[in-house]
Every structure is written in C-alpha cells, then in structure tokens.
Amino acid sequence: MKVMMLGWELPPHNSGGLGVACRQLAQALNHSGADIDFILPYRADHKFDFMRVHAAVDVEPSVYSMTGVYDSRYYLNQDGHLQLGLHDQQLMYAENVARLAEKLDFDIIHAHDWLTFRAALRARQVKRRPLILHVHSIERDRAGGKSGNPFVREIEENAMLGADLVYAVSERTRQMIIQDYHIPADKIDVAHNSIDTLMYDQLTDENEYRYLTELKKDGWKVVANVGRMTIQKGLPHLLDAAKRVVEYQPRTLFLLVGDGEQRDELIELAAARGISRNVIFAGFQRGARWRDAYAIADLFVMPSVSEPFGLTPLEAAFHGTPSLISWQSGVSELFKNSLKVDYWDVNLMADKIIGALRSEAFINELGNNAQTEVNFYSWRPTADKIFSRYQSFAGSRA
C-alpha cells in the first residue's frame, strides 16, 4: 500500500507535538505494511529506514520561532535574507506537491493538519486518489476556544467536506469538527495518539537541573509544565493556581519549559501575582534538558483550555512523573492514572496540587501506576486501524 503523506514538520525540526506524532505514526504504519513517501515543506537530512522524505520546497528549515507550527514564520533563502510568509509557503508547497504527485506512485493521500490541506486537495486533483485528512487540532483549539482565523476555518471546512475520510485524534476533536464544520459524523473516525517509549532516552543519574536537585534536597517541591506558551495551553490558569499553592506551600517551584507568544505576558503575570520567586521560565529545550524537566518534577500539570490530544502527560509518565490534566483534553479520554480538573477551576487545581505535593506516598503510587500504564501504550492499534482503512480504499479513485 503506497501512501503519499503530507506533513509540515518532523523532528528534529519541530516546534511541538505534531511532528513527533507524524513520525511515530508513520513508523507504526510502515510496520503495518504502508510504503510511505513523506512530503515536507523544507529540505532536511532525515535518514529514516521506514519512509522516504521529500522536500517540496528546496530550502533549509529556519530557526523556528517556538510558538508552534501554526504561527507565521519564514524560511531563509541562500543569501540569508527572510522570505516567504506562511501563506506563501502553503501556496508554494501546494504547487510543488502537485508536481511531485505527477511523478510519485501512490494509492492514498494522507495529510496532517490544515497547513497541508490545500496541497492534499491539489494532489488529489492531479492523481485522483482517495484523500484522508488527519486532524490534530482545529482553529477553535488554537484560538483557545474562540472562533479564530476565518481564513483557516475556511481551509479546514472545505478540505474536510471534500475528503473521503477524516481522522480526529480524540472524540473531543471529532465532536468539535461536527459542531464547527457540520461534517457528517460517519465521515469522521477517531485515531488516538500514543507514545513510542523506545524513542526516548533513558534517564541518567545526574539531572541537568542541578539547582533544582539541590533545592529538592532541602524540601522544595517542583511542579512542571512543558509546551508552547500560547492561549490554547491555559498557563495563566496555572499561574493563578500557583499563587494559591505558594500561599499554603511556599517551598514550591513551578518550572515552565517552552516558548511562545505568551511568554512575556506570563512573566508579567507571575510578577503581578507576587510569585516570580517561585516560577522558573526555562525557555524552549531539547535533549537532556527537555527530558530532565519531566524527571525533576514531583507533579506535571497540563491546564489546557482546548487540547485535541496532549502527549506531554504521557511523556511525563514515561519519566516517572504523575500528571494533573484538564478535562478539556483528548488524552483525558484514555489516560486513567492521572488527576483531572476543569482548566477554569483554579481553586480545585490548586487544592489538587497541594494535596499531591503533601503526600509523597500518593505521588509515588500515582507516578508508578502512570508509568506502568504508559509502558503498555503503543501506536500499533492506531496504525493497524488506519491501514485497514487504506486497504478499504485500495483500487478506488476519488
């Protein structure tokens, strides 16, 4: 089964979880039997043995503004000057994908998120193959529950109306697609994200956050969040809860790892709440400092306003750290060994953080159970489900 897969990013040139999910799903689909040509909007040296990676546009990836794949950013030309805004990137990507579609042999088009949807429609027009759209978020998510950009909404709606099948990463996302775009319910299926534990480095004896290690020896507790600092992620609610936590448990530090358009606002908010001393803004991290942010924490908190899925609690669990997550997340549908709260219920969020931090036995048990649960997770069931749909489309033409 030959698949033309369209995605906007792959690790290590990724600004969030979309690229991670695309890479892990593609590898699992290859094990199921898919022969994948993955088309990126930039040139990078990816040496995967489970798929071929093509550059639709012959440019190097820029240094990403770590605010997510959904924000305007630029590519560098050969002279080092900025060119191509996000709208232009999509148009160029779509035209070049259409040209690649004429040359490549494939049975299915599988496109990830709105940035690739116009290119997917062009490829379908050229080759007349069945089109599957994979929705990792919709514009309402990215706008923090508001309507968002009407231009993006139009792209999402038109593409999903024209697709043969739409995959949503959670039942929550599926229902939002039906509500926002009136796509027939029987045209949308759920394909939950998962985690590939073999991809992550094992912990070492020495944590990169040495200053936190020393403070913990003196009785301090660490609450962590890893992710983009954007309205969707609900971090102002976490800082409001943090103020209450610090009042009752002053020796608590909040470690925020990530970057985004809300960073300066959050720094000012921490100051306004009088908790700057207790909040550490560590910036965007990769490698050991990314991994060890999970490991140093006593509790991981994901207070997202609207989270289609949310891989970070699973990553925290892999590193032995329990989570408090919002009910407004897709991962809450299946992750059993975690605490849950409505993102807006700041007082209950604070109470659950305080209660967890005050009981080391509870934290350890929840962390161990979460780690055991995540070790049973696999992309394979999702990949087998999607591959089965590939086969149902075999030989058909759109």
C-alpha positions in Angstrom: 0.0 0.0 0.0 1.8 3.2 -1.2 1.0 6.3 0.7 1.7 10.0 -0.1 1.8 11.5 3.4 1.9 15.3 3.8 3.2 16.9 7.0 4.5 20.3 8.0 7.3 19.2 10.2 9.3 16.2 11.5 11.8 16.0 14.4 14.3 17.5 15.0 12.9 20.5 13.1 9.7 20.6 15.0 8.1 23.2 17.3 5.6 20.9 19.0 3.9 17.6 19.2 2.6 17.5 15.6 6.0 16.4 14.1 6.5 13.8 16.9 3.1 12.3 16.2 3.6 12.2 12.5 7.0 10.5 12.8 5.8 7.9 15.3 2.6 7.1 13.4 4.5 6.8 10.1 6.9 4.3 11.6 4.0 2.2 13.0 2.1 2.4 9.7 5.2 1.1 8.0 5.2 -1.9 10.3 1.6 -2.5 9.4 2.5 -2.6 5.7 2.5 1.0 4.4 5.1 2.2 1.9 5.3 6.0 2.7 6.6 9.0 0.8 6.5 11.9 3.3 6.5 15.4 1.8 7.9 18.3 3.9 7.9 22.0 3.0 11.6 22.2 3.5 14.8 20.3 2.9 16.4 18.3 5.8 18.7 15.3 6.2 16.3 12.7 7.5 17.6 9.2 7.4 14.6 7.1 8.2 14.5 3.4 7.3 10.7 3.3 7.4 9.8 6.0 4.9 11.2 8.3 2.2 11.2 12.0 2.9 10.9 14.5 0.1 11.3 18.3 0.1 8.5 20.1 -1.7 10.4 23.3 -1.5 14.2 23.4 -1.8 15.0 25.5 1.3 16.6 24.7 4.6 14.3 24.9 7.7 14.6 28.2 9.5 15.3 28.5 13.2 11.8 28.0 14.3 10.0 30.5 16.5 9.0 28.1 19.1 5.4 29.2 19.2 4.1 26.3 17.2 3.7 25.2 13.6 0.5 27.4 13.3 2.2 30.8 13.5 3.8 32.8 10.7 7.4 32.2 10.3 9.9 32.4 7.5 12.4 30.4 5.5 15.9 31.7 4.8 17.0 32.0 1.2 20.5 31.2 0.1 21.6 34.8 0.8 20.3 34.6 4.4 17.5 37.0 3.8 14.0 36.4 5.0 11.4 35.4 2.5 8.1 33.6 2.2 5.4 34.2 4.8 3.2 31.3 5.9 0.5 32.0 3.3 3.1 32.0 0.5 4.7 28.9 2.0 1.5 27.0 1.7 0.8 28.1 -1.8 4.3 27.1 -2.9 4.1 23.8 -1.0 0.7 23.0 -2.7 2.0 23.7 -6.2 5.2 21.6 -5.7 3.3 18.8 -4.0 1.1 18.7 -7.1 4.2 18.4 -9.3 5.5 15.6 -7.1 2.2 13.8 -7.2 2.6 13.5 -11.0 5.9 11.7 -10.5 5.2 9.5 -7.5 3.3 6.3 -7.4 0.8 6.1 -4.6 -2.6 4.7 -3.7 -3.6 7.0 -0.8 -3.1 10.7 0.2 -2.8 11.2 3.9 -2.5 14.8 5.1 -1.8 16.1 8.6 -3.5 19.3 9.7 -4.6 22.5 7.9 -1.2 23.6 6.7 -1.1 20.7 4.3 -4.8 20.5 3.3 -4.6 22.7 0.2 -1.7 20.7 -1.0 -3.6 17.5 -0.4 -6.5 18.8 -2.5 -4.1 19.7 -5.3 -2.6 16.2 -5.2 -6.0 14.6 -5.4 -6.9 16.8 -8.3 -3.8 15.7 -10.2 -3.8 12.0 -9.4 -7.4 11.3 -8.3 -6.5 9.1 -5.3 -8.6 8.8 -2.1 -7.9 11.5 0.4 -7.6 11.0 4.2 -7.2 14.1 6.4 -5.7 13.7 9.9 -6.9 16.5 12.2 -4.5 17.1 15.2 -6.3 20.3 16.1 -8.8 22.7 14.6 -8.8 26.5 14.6 -11.1 26.7 17.7 -8.4 24.8 19.6 -5.6 27.1 18.5 -7.7 30.2 19.4 -8.3 29.0 22.9 -12.0 28.1 22.4 -12.8 31.2 20.3 -13.6 31.2 16.5 -10.1 32.1 15.4 -9.0 33.0 11.9 -11.8 32.8 9.3 -9.3 32.1 6.5 -8.0 29.0 8.4 -11.5 27.9 9.2 -12.5 28.0 5.5 -9.5 25.9 4.6 -10.4 23.3 7.2 -14.1 23.2 6.3 -13.6 22.9 2.6 -10.9 20.3 2.9 -12.9 18.1 5.3 -16.0 18.4 3.1 -14.0 17.2 0.1 -12.1 14.4 1.8 -13.0 10.8 1.7 -12.3 10.2 5.4 -11.3 12.4 8.3 -9.4 11.2 11.3 -9.6 13.1 14.6 -7.0 12.5 17.4 -9.8 12.3 20.0 -13.5 12.0 20.4 -13.4 15.6 21.7 -11.9 16.7 18.4 -14.4 14.7 16.5 -17.3 16.4 18.2 -15.8 19.8 17.7 -15.4 19.1 13.9 -19.1 18.2 13.7 -20.1 21.3 15.7 -17.9 23.8 13.8 -18.0 22.5 10.3 -21.1 20.2 10.1 -19.1 17.3 8.6 -21.2 14.1 8.6 -20.4 12.1 11.7 -20.0 8.9 9.8 -17.2 10.5 7.8 -15.1 11.1 10.9 -13.2 8.4 12.8 -11.1 8.7 15.9 -7.4 7.7 15.9 -6.0 8.4 19.3 -2.4 9.4 19.5 0.0 7.3 21.5 3.7 7.2 22.6 6.7 5.2 21.4 8.7 4.6 24.5 11.6 3.3 22.5 12.2 6.8 21.1 13.1 8.4 24.4 16.5 8.4 26.1 16.8 6.7 29.4 17.3 8.8 32.5 20.8 9.3 33.8 22.0 9.5 37.5 22.6 13.3 37.1 19.7 15.6 36.3 20.5 18.7 34.2 18.6 20.9 36.6 21.2 20.7 39.3 20.0 23.8 41.2 16.5 22.2 41.5 18.1 18.9 42.6 19.8 20.8 45.4 16.6 22.6 46.4 14.7 19.4 46.5 17.2 18.0 49.0 16.2 20.9 51.2 12.5 20.1 51.0 11.4 22.1 47.9 8.8 20.6 45.5 8.7 21.1 41.7 5.6 21.4 39.5 6.4 21.3 35.8 4.8 22.2 32.5 6.4 21.5 29.1 4.8 23.0 26.0 4.1 26.1 23.9 3.2 29.3 25.7 0.1 30.1 23.8 -3.6 30.8 24.7 -4.5 27.2 24.0 -2.4 25.8 26.8 -4.1 27.6 29.7 -0.9 28.7 31.5 -2.4 31.8 33.1 -4.8 29.5 34.9 -1.8 27.5 36.2 -0.1 30.7 37.5 -3.4 31.7 39.2 -3.4 28.3 40.9 0.3 28.6 41.7 -0.4 31.8 43.7 -2.7 29.8 46.0 -0.3 26.8 46.1 2.6 29.1 47.2 0.4 30.6 50.0 0.0 27.2 51.5 3.2 25.6 50.5 5.9 28.3 50.0 8.6 25.8 49.1 7.1 25.0 45.7 8.8 25.9 42.4 6.9 26.0 39.0 9.2 25.0 36.1 7.8 26.2 32.8 9.7 24.8 29.8 8.8 26.3 26.4 8.4 29.4 24.5 5.6 31.2 22.6 3.8 34.5 22.1 2.5 34.5 25.7 6.0 34.2 27.4 6.3 37.9 28.3 2.7 38.1 29.4 3.2 35.1 31.7 6.4 36.6 33.2 4.4 39.8 33.9 1.6 37.8 35.3 3.9 35.9 37.7 5.2 39.2 38.9 1.7 40.6 39.3 0.7 37.6 41.4 3.8 38.0 43.6 5.2 34.6 42.8 8.2 35.5 40.5 10.5 33.9 43.1 8.6 30.6 42.6 8.4 30.5 38.8 11.2 29.5 36.5 11.0 30.2 32.8 13.4 27.8 31.3 12.8 28.5 27.6 12.5 26.0 24.8 14.6 22.9 25.4 15.6 19.8 23.6 17.6 16.7 24.5 18.6 16.2 28.1 17.2 19.4 29.5 13.8 18.6 27.9 13.9 15.0 29.3 15.0 16.1 32.8 12.3 18.7 33.1 9.9 15.8 33.3 12.1 13.8 35.6 12.8 16.6 38.2 9.2 17.3 38.7 7.1 15.9 41.5 4.0 16.7 39.5 3.4 17.6 35.9 0.4 19.9 35.1 -1.3 20.4 31.7 -4.0 23.0 32.2 -5.0 23.3 28.6 -8.1 25.3 27.6 -8.6 23.1 24.5 -6.2 20.3 23.8 -7.1 17.9 21.0 -4.9 15.2 22.5 -1.9 16.1 24.5 1.2 13.9 24.5 3.1 15.6 27.3 1.3 13.8 30.2 2.3 10.5 28.6 5.9 11.7 28.3 5.9 12.8 31.9 4.6 9.3 32.9 7.3 7.6 30.9 9.8 9.6 33.0 8.1 8.5 36.2 6.2 11.7 37.0 2.4 11.8 37.6 0.1 14.4 36.0 -2.8 16.7 36.7 -4.5 17.3 33.3 -7.5 19.3 32.2 -10.8 17.5 31.3 -10.6 19.6 28.2 -8.0 17.4 26.6 -8.2 14.3 24.4 -5.7 12.4 26.5 -8.1 12.5 29.4 -10.4 10.1 27.4 -7.9 7.2 27.9 -5.2 8.1 30.5 -6.5 6.6 33.7 -3.7 7.1 36.2 -3.8 10.9 36.3 -5.5 13.6 38.2 -8.1 15.6 36.3 -9.6 19.1 36.7 -11.5 21.6 34.6 -9.0 24.2 33.4 -11.1 27.1 34.7 -11.4 25.7 38.2 -8.3 27.4 39.6 -9.1 26.7 43.2 -9.6 23.0 42.7 -6.5 22.9 40.6 -4.5 24.4 43.4 -6.1 22.1 46.0 -5.1 19.0 44.0 -1.6 20.3 43.5 -1.2 21.0 47.2 -2.8 17.6 48.2 -0.5 15.7 45.9 2.7 17.5 47.0 1.9 16.9 50.6 1.7 13.1 50.2 4.8 11.6 48.9 3.3 8.1 49.1 0.4 9.2 46.9 2.7 10.9 44.4 4.9 7.8 44.2 2.0 5.4 43.7 0.3 7.6 41.1 3.6 8.0 39.3 4.4 4.3 39.3 0.9 3.4 38.1 1.1 6.0 35.3 4.5 4.7 34.2 3.1 1.2 34.1 0.1 2.3 32.1 2.2 4.1 29.6 4.5 1.2 29.1 1.5 -0.7 27.6 0.7 2.1 25.2 1.6 1.6 21.5 0.9 3.2 18.1 0.3 -0.2 16.7 -3.5 -0.4 17.3 -4.0 3.1 15.7 -1.7 2.2 12.8 -3.5 -1.1 12.2 -6.8 0.7 12.2 -5.7 3.3 9.7 -4.0 0.8 7.5 -7.2 -1.2 7.4 -9.0 1.9 6.1 -6.2 2.3 3.5 -7.0 -1.2 2.3 -10.7 -0.5 2.1 -9.9 2.3 -0.3 -7.5 0.1 -2.4 -8.0 0.4 -6.1 -10.6 3.2 -5.8 -10.2 6.6 -7.3 -11.7 9.8 -5.8 
